[in-house]
Amino acid sequence: MNELECRTFVEQVTAYLEGALSPEAEQTFIDHLPLCTGCENYLDQMQRTQQALSNLPADGLPDDTRSALLAAFQRRATNS
């Protein structure tokens, strides 16, 4: 599939994981997976992230942990 279709795939990952795609869109999404290793890997990463985040306490992160994570993300974005 071309770059635009992969971009569309990435845009639909959240909807797919939440079960919010129409049956037709979901089938198109699933049909793309065996054709594109990059998108398959991206979906796997997002599923792992979703699973890891589901274990967080409902009341959120402590302020110091949140600040440390935000700083790490900002450093990574600056270095990219």
C-alpha positions as CSV (number, residue, x, y, z in Angstrom):
1,M,0.0,0.0,0.0
2,N,1.2,3.5,-0.6
3,E,2.2,6.1,2.0
4,L,-1.2,7.8,2.1
5,E,-2.9,4.4,2.9
6,C,-0.4,3.8,5.6
7,R,-1.0,7.2,7.0
8,T,-4.7,6.5,7.1
9,F,-4.0,3.2,8.8
10,V,-2.1,5.0,11.5
11,E,-4.9,7.5,11.9
12,Q,-7.4,4.7,12.4
13,V,-5.5,2.7,15.0
14,T,-7.2,4.3,18.0
15,A,-10.6,3.8,16.5
16,Y,-9.7,0.2,15.8
17,L,-8.5,-0.5,19.3
18,E,-11.7,1.1,20.7
19,G,-13.9,-1.0,18.4
20,A,-15.2,2.2,16.8
21,L,-14.6,1.4,13.1
22,S,-17.4,0.4,10.8
23,P,-17.3,-3.3,9.8
24,E,-16.1,-2.3,6.3
25,A,-13.4,0.0,7.6
26,E,-12.3,-2.6,10.1
27,Q,-11.9,-5.2,7.4
28,T,-9.9,-2.8,5.2
29,F,-7.7,-2.1,8.3
30,I,-7.2,-5.8,9.0
31,D,-6.5,-6.6,5.3
32,H,-3.7,-4.0,5.3
33,L,-1.7,-5.8,8.0
34,P,-0.2,-8.7,6.0
35,L,0.8,-6.2,3.3
36,C,2.8,-3.8,5.5
37,T,5.2,-4.9,8.2
38,G,5.6,-1.2,9.4
39,C,1.9,-0.9,10.1
40,E,1.8,-4.3,11.7
41,N,4.6,-3.3,14.0
42,Y,2.9,0.0,14.8
43,L,-0.3,-1.7,15.7
44,D,1.6,-4.1,17.9
45,Q,3.4,-1.2,19.7
46,M,0.1,0.6,20.2
47,Q,-1.6,-2.6,21.6
48,R,1.4,-3.1,24.0
49,T,1.1,0.6,25.1
50,Q,-2.6,0.3,25.7
51,Q,-2.1,-2.9,27.8
52,A,0.7,-1.2,29.8
53,L,-1.3,1.9,30.4
54,S,-4.3,-0.1,31.5
55,N,-2.4,-1.0,34.6
56,L,-2.0,2.6,35.8
57,P,-3.9,3.6,38.8
58,A,-7.1,5.5,38.1
59,D,-6.0,8.5,40.2
60,G,-3.1,9.3,37.8
61,L,0.6,9.5,38.3
62,P,2.4,11.2,41.2
63,D,3.5,14.7,40.2
64,D,7.2,13.9,40.3
65,T,6.7,10.8,38.0
66,R,4.6,12.8,35.6
67,S,7.2,15.6,35.5
68,A,10.0,13.1,34.8
69,L,8.1,11.5,32.0
70,L,7.2,14.8,30.4
71,A,10.8,15.9,30.6
72,A,12.0,12.6,29.0
73,F,9.4,13.0,26.1
74,Q,10.5,16.6,25.6
75,R,14.2,15.6,25.5
76,R,13.4,12.9,23.0
77,A,11.4,15.3,20.8
78,T,14.3,17.8,20.9
79,N,16.8,15.2,19.9
80,S,14.7,13.9,17.0
